[in-house]
Amino acid sequence: MSYTHDKFSKALRILKADVMWSYITEGNFAPTSQEEFNKIDWITGEDSGGSAITTKTCPHSEITWTKLKEEMDKL
């Protein structure tokens, strides 16, 4: 199934309203697999220079690929 960036964003906000993330893509694209989900940069804070601190490991227990996919399928 193809997911749009809009569905992806909405599903993330449903699972965690204040989640911050970055996903570099071209066009209207969203992850379609666990492998692509693992490429999301989860923003966990900001350093003293104002740059985002990120991790590829989702720090939010309420957000998993399975839960995210379920929410995107509902939209």
C-alpha distance (Angstrom), angle and dihedral (degrees) to the residues before:
residue distance angle dihedral
M1 . . .
S2 3.77 . .
Y3 3.79 117.7 .
T4 3.76 125.8 -160.9
H5 3.77 124.7 -135.6
D6 3.82 87.7 -116.2
K7 3.82 93.2 57.6
F8 3.78 90.0 44.6
S9 3.82 92.2 52.9
K10 3.80 93.5 44.9
A11 3.80 92.6 48.6
L12 3.80 91.7 50.6
R13 3.82 90.4 50.3
I14 3.80 90.4 50.4
L15 3.79 90.8 53.9
K16 3.83 94.8 42.5
A17 3.78 119.6 2.2
D18 3.80 97.9 -157.1
V19 3.81 99.2 40.2
M20 3.80 116.1 140.1
W21 3.78 120.8 -155.5
S22 3.77 144.8 149.0
Y23 3.79 127.6 -143.8
I24 3.79 117.3 176.1
T25 3.79 112.1 -147.8
E26 3.76 141.1 140.4
G27 3.78 117.8 -113.7
N28 3.77 127.4 -12.9
F29 3.79 97.8 -28.5
A30 3.77 135.4 144.5
P31 3.81 134.1 177.7
T32 3.80 114.2 -76.3
S33 3.80 99.2 -178.5
Q34 3.79 144.2 31.3
E35 3.81 88.3 -101.7
E36 3.81 92.1 57.2
F37 3.82 91.6 42.1
N38 3.80 87.1 57.9
K39 3.83 89.1 60.7
I40 3.80 93.5 64.7
D41 3.80 114.6 113.4
W42 3.80 106.5 -136.3
I43 3.79 110.9 -154.1
T44 3.79 110.7 -136.2
G45 3.78 100.9 170.4
E46 3.74 145.5 -48.7
D47 3.78 131.7 -82.3
S48 3.82 125.7 -130.4
G49 3.81 90.0 -88.9
G50 3.79 92.8 55.5
S51 3.80 95.8 -107.0
A52 3.79 119.6 136.7
I53 3.78 119.2 -100.8
T54 3.80 107.7 -141.0
T55 3.78 141.4 -178.7
K56 3.80 132.5 -167.9
T57 3.81 89.8 -143.2
C58 3.80 110.2 83.7
P59 3.82 106.4 -118.8
H60 3.82 92.9 -162.9
S61 3.81 115.3 88.1
E62 3.81 90.6 -160.7
I63 3.82 91.1 62.0
T64 3.79 118.4 71.9
W65 3.80 129.9 148.3
T66 3.82 89.9 -108.3
K67 3.81 93.7 52.0
L68 3.80 92.4 42.9
K69 3.81 92.3 50.2
E70 3.82 90.7 49.0
E71 3.80 90.9 53.6
M72 3.82 93.1 46.2
D73 3.83 89.8 50.2
K74 3.83 89.6 55.0
L75 3.80 93.2 53.7
